Structure formats: structure tokens, C-alpha cells
Amino acid sequence: MFSLFKKKNPIDKMYKRYEALMAESHKLSTSNRSASDAKAKEADDLLKEIEVLEKAEK
């Protein structure tokens, strides 16, 4: 119950955004391939940023 008021870790927020971008990329893949590729690239860039932050934390 008290986890409702906890602040989320910035990395967790980034993972959530990554998942949303990948889902949108998958949805676009059936109708607009270039937009799908752009979303996938944005998600990949975000994942690289997450990896850098995780290395910096350790």
C-alpha cells in the first residue's frame, strides 16, 4: 500500500518508456515501415542510455 507514494527510479521510468516505444514500433510495422523504424531507433537509443546509467550506478 505504501509503495503508492514511492518515487520511481529514473531508470524504471526509462524502461517503461522503452517498452512503450517498442510497442508503438510493433504496431506501426504493419502500416508504416519507416515510422516503425524511427520508433525502433529511438527505443534503441534509449536502451543505450539506460545501459550507461546502470553502469554508472554500479
C-alpha positions in Angstrom: 0.0 0.0 0.0 2.8 2.4 0.8 4.5 1.7 -2.5 1.9 4.0 -4.0 3.8 7.0 -2.6 7.3 5.9 -3.5 9.1 7.8 -6.2 10.1 5.7 -9.2 13.7 5.2 -10.1 14.6 7.2 -13.2 15.8 4.0 -14.8 12.4 2.4 -14.2 10.7 5.3 -15.9 13.1 4.9 -18.9 12.3 1.2 -19.1 8.6 2.0 -19.2 9.2 4.5 -22.0 11.3 1.9 -23.8 8.5 -0.7 -23.6 6.0 1.9 -24.9 8.2 2.8 -27.9 8.7 -0.8 -28.8 5.0 -1.5 -28.6 4.3 1.5 -30.8 7.0 0.4 -33.3 5.5 -3.0 -33.5 2.0 -1.5 -34.1 3.3 0.7 -36.8 5.2 -2.1 -38.5 2.1 -3.3 -40.3 1.2 0.1 -41.8 4.2 2.4 -42.0 7.6 0.8 -42.1 9.7 4.0 -42.0 7.8 5.3 -38.9 8.3 1.9 -37.3 12.0 2.0 -37.9 12.2 5.5 -36.5 10.5 4.4 -33.3 12.7 1.3 -33.0 15.8 3.6 -33.4 14.5 5.9 -30.7 13.9 2.9 -28.4 17.4 1.6 -29.2 19.0 4.9 -28.3 17.0 5.0 -25.1 18.2 1.5 -24.2 21.8 2.5 -24.7 21.3 5.5 -22.4 19.8 3.1 -19.8 22.8 0.8 -20.0 25.2 3.8 -19.5 23.2 4.9 -16.4 23.2 1.4 -15.0 27.0 1.1 -15.4 27.4 4.5 -13.7 25.3 3.3 -10.7 27.5 0.3 -10.0 
